[in-house]
Amino acid sequence: MRLTKASVIVGLVAVFSACLAFKGNPSQSTKEMPCLNESDESPKDIHLKVGDTFCFRYRRHASVGSDVGFSPDDNGGVVRFRGERSEYVYPKRAKMPGGDAESVWFVFEAMKPGDATLVFELMFRGKTQNTMVHKITVEPR
């Protein structure tokens, strides 16, 4: 079977359009949704309704070895990972040595009623320094 440029372009446009149609698109709406973060003042648990999107914001600074990751778990389908978005903390210094500090948002959607747990690991040079456990409770709409 031979693919034409037109069929490839149409397929890519369809995929891109589907991504933009999702209301929790990480590149567009992270500033508008409930977002927990790594600070001590931030709550560790969240209560939502089915269909809500929510996020976790952490810092990443790759050039010094600081990173964050989460353990994906389907949690019985209660929540679904929708993607991540990051931006430089100091955009004007991004290309300078050590200027790559980022805020990163991990975006999720509440899929069905139930409880879920998400575990984030704050790492330094490949070793876990701290583990953040967040409990998510999803209620019917």
C-alpha positions as a Markdown table, in Angstrom:
| # | Residue | x | y | z |
|---|---|---|---|---|
| 1 | Met | 0.0 | 0.0 | 0.0 |
| 2 | Arg | 1.4 | 3.4 | -1.0 |
| 3 | Leu | 0.8 | 6.5 | 1.2 |
| 4 | Thr | 0.5 | 9.8 | -0.5 |
| 5 | Lys | 1.6 | 13.1 | 1.0 |
| 6 | Ala | -2.0 | 14.2 | 1.1 |
| 7 | Ser | -3.2 | 11.2 | 3.2 |
| 8 | Val | -0.3 | 11.6 | 5.6 |
| 9 | Ile | -1.1 | 15.3 | 6.0 |
| 10 | Val | -4.8 | 14.6 | 6.5 |
| 11 | Gly | -4.0 | 12.0 | 9.2 |
| 12 | Leu | -1.7 | 14.4 | 11.0 |
| 13 | Val | -4.2 | 17.2 | 10.9 |
| 14 | Ala | -6.9 | 14.8 | 12.4 |
| 15 | Val | -4.6 | 13.8 | 15.2 |
| 16 | Phe | -3.6 | 17.4 | 15.9 |
| 17 | Ser | -7.2 | 18.5 | 15.9 |
| 18 | Ala | -8.2 | 15.8 | 18.4 |
| 19 | Cys | -5.4 | 16.9 | 20.7 |
| 20 | Leu | -6.5 | 20.5 | 20.6 |
| 21 | Ala | -10.2 | 19.5 | 21.1 |
| 22 | Phe | -9.4 | 18.0 | 24.5 |
| 23 | Lys | -10.3 | 20.6 | 27.1 |
| 24 | Gly | -7.3 | 19.6 | 29.3 |
| 25 | Asn | -4.7 | 20.2 | 26.5 |
| 26 | Pro | -1.6 | 20.8 | 28.6 |
| 27 | Ser | -0.3 | 23.6 | 26.3 |
| 28 | Gln | -3.5 | 25.7 | 26.6 |
| 29 | Ser | -5.2 | 25.4 | 30.0 |
| 30 | Thr | -3.0 | 24.4 | 32.8 |
| 31 | Lys | -3.3 | 27.8 | 34.4 |
| 32 | Glu | -7.1 | 27.4 | 34.7 |
| 33 | Met | -7.3 | 24.0 | 36.3 |
| 34 | Pro | -6.8 | 22.9 | 39.9 |
| 35 | Cys | -3.0 | 22.3 | 40.3 |
| 36 | Leu | -1.2 | 20.9 | 43.3 |
| 37 | Asn | 2.5 | 21.5 | 43.6 |
| 38 | Glu | 5.6 | 20.4 | 45.5 |
| 39 | Ser | 5.5 | 23.1 | 48.2 |
| 40 | Asp | 4.6 | 22.3 | 51.7 |
| 41 | Glu | 1.6 | 24.7 | 51.6 |
| 42 | Ser | 0.0 | 22.9 | 48.7 |
| 43 | Pro | -2.6 | 20.3 | 49.6 |
| 44 | Lys | -1.6 | 16.7 | 48.8 |
| 45 | Asp | -5.2 | 15.4 | 48.2 |
| 46 | Ile | -7.8 | 16.6 | 45.7 |
| 47 | His | -11.5 | 16.0 | 45.3 |
| 48 | Leu | -13.0 | 16.2 | 41.8 |
| 49 | Lys | -16.0 | 15.3 | 39.7 |
| 50 | Val | -15.9 | 13.0 | 36.7 |
| 51 | Gly | -14.7 | 14.9 | 33.6 |
| 52 | Asp | -12.6 | 17.5 | 35.5 |
| 53 | Thr | -9.0 | 18.0 | 34.6 |
| 54 | Phe | -6.3 | 18.7 | 37.1 |
| 55 | Cys | -2.5 | 18.9 | 37.3 |
| 56 | Phe | 0.5 | 18.7 | 39.4 |
| 57 | Arg | 3.3 | 21.3 | 39.0 |
| 58 | Tyr | 6.9 | 20.5 | 39.9 |
| 59 | Arg | 10.3 | 21.9 | 39.1 |
| 60 | Arg | 12.9 | 20.3 | 36.8 |
| 61 | His | 16.5 | 21.6 | 36.4 |
| 62 | Ala | 18.2 | 19.0 | 34.2 |
| 63 | Ser | 21.7 | 20.7 | 34.0 |
| 64 | Val | 22.1 | 20.3 | 37.8 |
| 65 | Gly | 20.5 | 16.9 | 37.9 |
| 66 | Ser | 17.1 | 17.8 | 39.4 |
| 67 | Asp | 14.2 | 15.9 | 37.9 |
| 68 | Val | 10.7 | 14.7 | 38.6 |
| 69 | Gly | 8.8 | 11.7 | 37.5 |
| 70 | Phe | 5.6 | 9.9 | 38.4 |
| 71 | Ser | 4.7 | 6.3 | 38.6 |
| 72 | Pro | 1.9 | 5.7 | 36.0 |
| 73 | Asp | -0.8 | 3.5 | 37.5 |
| 74 | Asp | -4.2 | 3.0 | 35.9 |
| 75 | Asn | -5.8 | 3.1 | 39.3 |
| 76 | Gly | -8.7 | 1.1 | 37.9 |
| 77 | Gly | -9.3 | 3.8 | 35.2 |
| 78 | Val | -10.3 | 6.5 | 37.8 |
| 79 | Val | -7.8 | 9.0 | 36.4 |
| 80 | Arg | -5.9 | 9.2 | 33.0 |
| 81 | Phe | -2.6 | 10.9 | 32.3 |
| 82 | Arg | -3.2 | 13.5 | 29.5 |
| 83 | Gly | 0.3 | 14.9 | 29.0 |
| 84 | Glu | 2.8 | 17.3 | 30.4 |
| 85 | Arg | 3.7 | 20.9 | 29.6 |
| 86 | Ser | 6.8 | 22.7 | 30.7 |
| 87 | Glu | 8.2 | 26.2 | 30.5 |
| 88 | Tyr | 11.4 | 27.8 | 31.5 |
| 89 | Val | 11.4 | 29.6 | 34.8 |
| 90 | Tyr | 13.7 | 32.3 | 33.3 |
| 91 | Pro | 13.1 | 32.2 | 29.6 |
| 92 | Lys | 15.8 | 34.8 | 28.7 |
| 93 | Arg | 18.4 | 32.6 | 30.4 |
| 94 | Ala | 17.3 | 29.3 | 28.9 |
| 95 | Lys | 20.2 | 29.0 | 26.5 |
| 96 | Met | 22.8 | 30.0 | 29.1 |
| 97 | Pro | 24.7 | 27.4 | 31.2 |
| 98 | Gly | 22.4 | 26.4 | 34.1 |
| 99 | Gly | 19.5 | 28.4 | 32.8 |
| 100 | Asp | 17.3 | 25.4 | 32.0 |
| 101 | Ala | 15.2 | 25.5 | 35.2 |
| 102 | Glu | 11.7 | 24.5 | 34.2 |
| 103 | Ser | 8.2 | 24.3 | 35.7 |
| 104 | Val | 6.5 | 21.2 | 34.5 |
| 105 | Trp | 2.8 | 20.4 | 34.7 |
| 106 | Phe | 1.5 | 16.8 | 34.6 |
| 107 | Val | -2.1 | 16.9 | 33.5 |
| 108 | Phe | -4.7 | 14.3 | 34.3 |
| 109 | Glu | -8.4 | 13.8 | 33.7 |
| 110 | Ala | -10.9 | 12.3 | 36.2 |
| 111 | Met | -12.5 | 9.5 | 34.3 |
| 112 | Lys | -14.9 | 7.7 | 36.7 |
| 113 | Pro | -15.9 | 7.8 | 40.3 |
| 114 | Gly | -13.5 | 6.2 | 42.8 |
| 115 | Asp | -10.1 | 6.8 | 44.5 |
| 116 | Ala | -6.7 | 6.9 | 42.9 |
| 117 | Thr | -3.2 | 7.5 | 44.1 |
| 118 | Leu | -0.4 | 9.2 | 42.2 |
| 119 | Val | 3.2 | 9.0 | 43.3 |
| 120 | Phe | 5.8 | 11.6 | 42.2 |
| 121 | Glu | 9.5 | 11.1 | 42.8 |
| 122 | Leu | 11.7 | 14.2 | 43.2 |
| 123 | Met | 15.1 | 13.1 | 42.0 |
| 124 | Phe | 18.6 | 14.5 | 42.2 |
| 125 | Arg | 21.2 | 13.0 | 39.9 |
| 126 | Gly | 19.2 | 9.9 | 39.4 |
| 127 | Lys | 18.5 | 9.2 | 43.0 |
| 128 | Thr | 15.1 | 9.7 | 44.7 |
| 129 | Gln | 15.3 | 12.5 | 47.3 |
| 130 | Asn | 11.6 | 12.7 | 48.2 |
| 131 | Thr | 8.4 | 10.9 | 47.3 |
| 132 | Met | 5.1 | 12.8 | 47.1 |
| 133 | Val | 1.9 | 10.8 | 47.4 |
| 134 | His | -1.3 | 12.4 | 46.2 |
| 135 | Lys | -4.7 | 10.9 | 46.8 |
| 136 | Ile | -7.4 | 11.7 | 44.3 |
| 137 | Thr | -11.1 | 11.2 | 45.0 |
| 138 | Val | -13.4 | 11.4 | 42.0 |
| 139 | Glu | -17.2 | 11.8 | 42.6 |
| 140 | Pro | -20.0 | 11.4 | 40.0 |
| 141 | Arg | -20.9 | 14.6 | 38.1 |
